[in-house]
Amino acid sequence: MKAIAITGFGKPEVLCQAERPDPVAGAGEVLIRVAAAGVNRPDVLQRKGHYPVPPGASDLPGLEVAGVIASGDAAAMAGAGFKIGDRVCALVAGGGYAQLCVAPVGQCLPVPSGLSDIEAASLPETFFTVWSNVFDRARLEAGQTLLIQGGTSGIGVTAIQMAKAAGATVIATAGSDDKCAACLGLGADHAINYKTQDFETEVKRITGGQGVDVVLDMVAGAYVARELKCLAEDGRLVFIAVQGGVEAQIDAGLVLRRRLTITGSTLRPRSVAFKTAIAQSLKATVWPWIASGRVKPVIFQVFPAEQAAQAHTLMESNQHIGKLVLTW
């Protein structure tokens, strides 16, 4: 099969087309003939040597794919309601940048009705991540308020739509007026240009001084102390990335007085059983939102797989709104 391999850690140019042996599905797995694969920030980190591959996973980048089941564990497929020839999208621990990819059956979901393979390939990584962190860990509920740092990222456009579908109020930050407008267009109730406005001041103004119930943060670093001040009593701050650095100072007294929770998680190394449970929640709750049009894929640009380096260059420029996808 053709694949996009990381030939050495470094700039996007280290991504090169290669030939690899066709993978074989094992127990509890399916082999997917990949039509499209999503590009995500962890792929960039892996390319740079900052995101180690979990034991047993493919060294090829790519954490989400969409395509057709070519073969697999018949009993596992039957138990999950799949068969050879079904269109699926899947979360994988690696190997997505290839014409064939093995995925655990439990991490596969049917392509939502009416969606293309390109649209379906943009779903798993961000949808699994947002559900696990915003809804499972941070327990966002209808009537509560969510602050999303980076509202036009792949995670951001997903979190805005899912939180709104769940009945929450959404405040999103973005780095330009155009990006703020995009956040509002996706359903955010408020958008803050973090380059021209102080998000802490704006959050307090918007909430009448009460603060937000949940903050979804991809920055960490110096943002943490300010985000804690944005939280309402019993508020929850959840990290999913540390683009601003791993070290932060906090006011522990504020945490005590307002009963705040600081948490976070990474999805890639978690067990198949853990990810399967998320997939089941998505199918039960979020897939109907997609079917009804309340939640939609947001695709910024599509690249032929051999142009993966250009896709990574665009991602690192932070000029995109939504997802980047590779096709074969």
SULZIWO-V739444 format. One record per residue. N is the residue number from 1. RES is the residue in one small letter. PHI is phi in radians with two decimals (* if undefined). Layout:
n->N res->RES phi->PHI
n->N res->RES phi->PHI
This chain:
n->1 res->m phi->*
n->2 res->k phi->-1.52
n->3 res->a phi->-2.63
n->4 res->i phi->-1.92
n->5 res->a phi->-1.89
n->6 res->i phi->-1.61
n->7 res->t phi->-1.46
n->8 res->g phi->3.05
n->9 res->f phi->-1.18
n->10 res->g phi->2.80
n->11 res->k phi->-1.25
n->12 res->p phi->-0.93
n->13 res->e phi->-1.12
n->14 res->v phi->-1.31
n->15 res->l phi->-1.43
n->16 res->c phi->-2.34
n->17 res->q phi->-1.23
n->18 res->a phi->-2.51
n->19 res->e phi->-1.91
n->20 res->r phi->-2.29
n->21 res->p phi->-1.06
n->22 res->d phi->-1.09
n->23 res->p phi->-1.24
n->24 res->v phi->-2.15
n->25 res->a phi->-1.23
n->26 res->g phi->-1.80
n->27 res->a phi->-1.07
n->28 res->g phi->1.31
n->29 res->e phi->-2.20
n->30 res->v phi->-2.22
n->31 res->l phi->-1.82
n->32 res->i phi->-1.84
n->33 res->r phi->-1.43
n->34 res->v phi->-1.38
n->35 res->a phi->-1.68
n->36 res->a phi->-2.66
n->37 res->a phi->-2.42
n->38 res->g phi->-1.36
n->39 res->v phi->-1.88
n->40 res->n phi->-2.33
n->41 res->r phi->-0.98
n->42 res->p phi->-1.04
n->43 res->d phi->-1.10
n->44 res->v phi->-1.13
n->45 res->l phi->-1.09
n->46 res->q phi->-1.10
n->47 res->r phi->-1.05
n->48 res->k phi->-1.50
n->49 res->g phi->1.55
n->50 res->h phi->-1.87
n->51 res->y phi->-2.44
n->52 res->p phi->-1.02
n->53 res->v phi->-1.30
n->54 res->p phi->-1.08
n->55 res->p phi->-0.95
n->56 res->g phi->1.52
n->57 res->a phi->-1.51
n->58 res->s phi->-1.11
n->59 res->d phi->-1.41
n->60 res->l phi->-1.26
n->61 res->p phi->-1.26
n->62 res->g phi->1.96
n->63 res->l phi->-1.99
n->64 res->e phi->-2.67
n->65 res->v phi->-2.47
n->66 res->a phi->-2.46
n->67 res->g phi->3.00
n->68 res->v phi->-2.06
n->69 res->i phi->-1.19
n->70 res->a phi->-1.66
n->71 res->s phi->-2.92
n->72 res->g phi->2.79
n->73 res->d phi->-1.24
n->74 res->a phi->-1.05
n->75 res->a phi->-1.16
n->76 res->a phi->-1.13
n->77 res->m phi->-1.11
n->78 res->a phi->-1.09
n->79 res->g phi->-1.13
n->80 res->a phi->-1.67
n->81 res->g phi->1.45
n->82 res->f phi->-1.91
n->83 res->k phi->-2.57
n->84 res->i phi->-1.01
n->85 res->g phi->1.72
n->86 res->d phi->-1.22
n->87 res->r phi->-1.49
n->88 res->v phi->-2.41
n->89 res->c phi->-2.12
n->90 res->a phi->-2.60
n->91 res->l phi->-1.58
n->92 res->v phi->-2.27
n->93 res->a phi->-1.53
n->94 res->g phi->2.75
n->95 res->g phi->1.61
n->96 res->g phi->-1.25
n->97 res->y phi->-1.46
n->98 res->a phi->-2.77
n->99 res->q phi->-1.28
n->100 res->l phi->-2.31
n->101 res->c phi->-2.56
n->102 res->v phi->-1.58
n->103 res->a phi->-2.41
n->104 res->p phi->-1.07
n->105 res->v phi->-0.98
n->106 res->g phi->-1.16
n->107 res->q phi->-1.71
n->108 res->c phi->-1.71
n->109 res->l phi->-2.33
n->110 res->p phi->-1.13
n->111 res->v phi->-1.12
n->112 res->p phi->-0.99
n->113 res->s phi->-0.95
n->114 res->g phi->1.56
n->115 res->l phi->-1.62
n->116 res->s phi->-1.39
n->117 res->d phi->-1.10
n->118 res->i phi->-1.09
n->119 res->e phi->-1.14
n->120 res->a phi->-1.12
n->121 res->a phi->-1.17
n->122 res->s phi->-1.50
n->123 res->l phi->-1.55
n->124 res->p phi->-0.99
n->125 res->e phi->-1.03
n->126 res->t phi->-1.33
n->127 res->f phi->-1.21
n->128 res->f phi->-1.06
n->129 res->t phi->-1.14
n->130 res->v phi->-1.14
n->131 res->w phi->-1.07
n->132 res->s phi->-1.08
n->133 res->n phi->-1.62
n->134 res->v phi->-1.34
n->135 res->f phi->-1.70
n->136 res->d phi->-1.36
n->137 res->r phi->-1.36
n->138 res->a phi->-1.59
n->139 res->r phi->1.00
n->140 res->l phi->-1.12
n->141 res->e phi->-2.24
n->142 res->a phi->-0.98
n->143 res->g phi->1.57
n->144 res->q phi->-1.60
n->145 res->t phi->-2.07
n->146 res->l phi->-2.04
n->147 res->l phi->-1.80
n->148 res->i phi->-1.93
n->149 res->q phi->-1.50
n->150 res->g phi->1.55
n->151 res->g phi->-1.21
n->152 res->t phi->-1.80
n->153 res->s phi->-1.24
n->154 res->g phi->-1.00
n->155 res->i phi->-1.12
n->156 res->g phi->-1.08
n->157 res->v phi->-1.17
n->158 res->t phi->-1.25
n->159 res->a phi->-1.12
n->160 res->i phi->-1.00
n->161 res->q phi->-1.19
n->162 res->m phi->-1.17
n->163 res->a phi->-1.14
n->164 res->k phi->-1.15
n->165 res->a phi->-1.08
n->166 res->a phi->-1.46
n->167 res->g phi->1.62
n->168 res->a phi->-1.64
n->169 res->t phi->-1.58
n->170 res->v phi->-2.12
n->171 res->i phi->-2.01
n->172 res->a phi->-2.14
n->173 res->t phi->-1.84
n->174 res->a phi->-2.73
n->175 res->g phi->-1.66
n->176 res->s phi->-2.75
n->177 res->d phi->-1.11
n->178 res->d phi->-1.12
n->179 res->k phi->-1.20
n->180 res->c phi->-1.10
n->181 res->a phi->-1.09
n->182 res->a phi->-1.12
n->183 res->c phi->-1.07
n->184 res->l phi->-1.12
n->185 res->g phi->-1.15
n->186 res->l phi->-1.48
n->187 res->g phi->2.09
n->188 res->a phi->-1.03
n->189 res->d phi->-1.36
n->190 res->h phi->-2.53
n->191 res->a phi->-2.35
n->192 res->i phi->-2.09
n->193 res->n phi->-1.41
n->194 res->y phi->-1.24
n->195 res->k phi->-1.51
n->196 res->t phi->-2.08
n->197 res->q phi->-2.27
n->198 res->d phi->-1.51
n->199 res->f phi->-1.14
n->200 res->e phi->-1.11
n->201 res->t phi->-1.10
n->202 res->e phi->-1.17
n->203 res->v phi->-1.10
n->204 res->k phi->-1.12
n->205 res->r phi->-1.16
n->206 res->i phi->-1.10
n->207 res->t phi->-1.64
n->208 res->g phi->1.10
n->209 res->g phi->1.50
n->210 res->q phi->-1.32
n->211 res->g phi->1.64
n->212 res->v phi->-1.78
n->213 res->d phi->-1.41
n->214 res->v phi->-2.43
n->215 res->v phi->-2.05
n->216 res->l phi->-1.77
n->217 res->d phi->-2.11
n->218 res->m phi->-1.96
n->219 res->v phi->-1.83
n->220 res->a phi->1.10
n->221 res->g phi->0.95
n->222 res->a phi->-1.19
n->223 res->y phi->-1.20
n->224 res->v phi->-1.06
n->225 res->a phi->-1.06
n->226 res->r phi->-1.28
n->227 res->e phi->-1.18
n->228 res->l phi->-1.07
n->229 res->k phi->-1.27
n->230 res->c phi->-1.47
n->231 res->l phi->-1.47
n->232 res->a phi->-1.32
n->233 res->e phi->-1.02
n->234 res->d phi->1.13
n->235 res->g phi->-1.26
n->236 res->r phi->-2.22
n->237 res->l phi->-1.90
n->238 res->v phi->-2.14
n->239 res->f phi->-1.66
n->240 res->i phi->-2.18
n->241 res->a phi->-2.82
n->242 res->v phi->-2.33
n->243 res->q phi->-1.13
n->244 res->g phi->-1.68
n->245 res->g phi->2.00
n->246 res->v phi->-1.58
n->247 res->e phi->-1.74
n->248 res->a phi->-2.65
n->249 res->q phi->-1.81
n->250 res->i phi->-2.26
n->251 res->d phi->-1.59
n->252 res->a phi->-1.10
n->253 res->g phi->-1.14
n->254 res->l phi->-1.12
n->255 res->v phi->-1.05
n->256 res->l phi->-1.16
n->257 res->r phi->-1.14
n->258 res->r phi->-1.79
n->259 res->r phi->0.98
n->260 res->l phi->-1.52
n->261 res->t phi->-2.06
n->262 res->i phi->-2.01
n->263 res->t phi->-2.54
n->264 res->g phi->3.06
n->265 res->s phi->-2.87
n->266 res->t phi->-2.08
n->267 res->l phi->-1.61
n->268 res->r phi->-0.95
n->269 res->p phi->-1.43
n->270 res->r phi->-1.23
n->271 res->s phi->-1.25
n->272 res->v phi->-1.06
n->273 res->a phi->-1.07
n->274 res->f phi->-1.11
n->275 res->k phi->-1.23
n->276 res->t phi->-1.10
n->277 res->a phi->-1.10
n->278 res->i phi->-1.12
n->279 res->a phi->-1.02
n->280 res->q phi->-1.16
n->281 res->s phi->-1.15
n->282 res->l phi->-1.09
n->283 res->k phi->-1.10
n->284 res->a phi->-1.33
n->285 res->t phi->-1.91
n->286 res->v phi->-1.54
n->287 res->w phi->-1.04
n->288 res->p phi->-1.11
n->289 res->w phi->-1.11
n->290 res->i phi->-1.18
n->291 res->a phi->-1.04
n->292 res->s phi->-1.50
n->293 res->g phi->1.49
n->294 res->r phi->-1.26
n->295 res->v phi->-2.22
n->296 res->k phi->-2.29
n->297 res->p phi->-1.13
n->298 res->v phi->-2.11
n->299 res->i phi->-1.80
n->300 res->f phi->-1.58
n->301 res->q phi->-2.74
n->302 res->v phi->-2.01
n->303 res->f phi->-2.17
n->304 res->p phi->-1.03
n->305 res->a phi->-0.95
n->306 res->e phi->-1.18
n->307 res->q phi->-1.80
n->308 res->a phi->-1.02
n->309 res->a phi->-1.08
n->310 res->q phi->-1.15
n->311 res->a phi->-1.10
n->312 res->h phi->-1.16
n->313 res->t phi->-1.07
n->314 res->l phi->-1.12
n->315 res->m phi->-1.05
n->316 res->e phi->-1.24
n->317 res->s phi->-1.34
n->318 res->n phi->1.06
n->319 res->q phi->-1.61
n->320 res->h phi->-1.52
n->321 res->i phi->-2.17
n->322 res->g phi->1.77
n->323 res->k phi->-1.76
n->324 res->l phi->-1.93
n->325 res->v phi->-2.36
n->326 res->l phi->-1.79
n->327 res->t phi->-2.24
n->328 res->w phi->-1.86
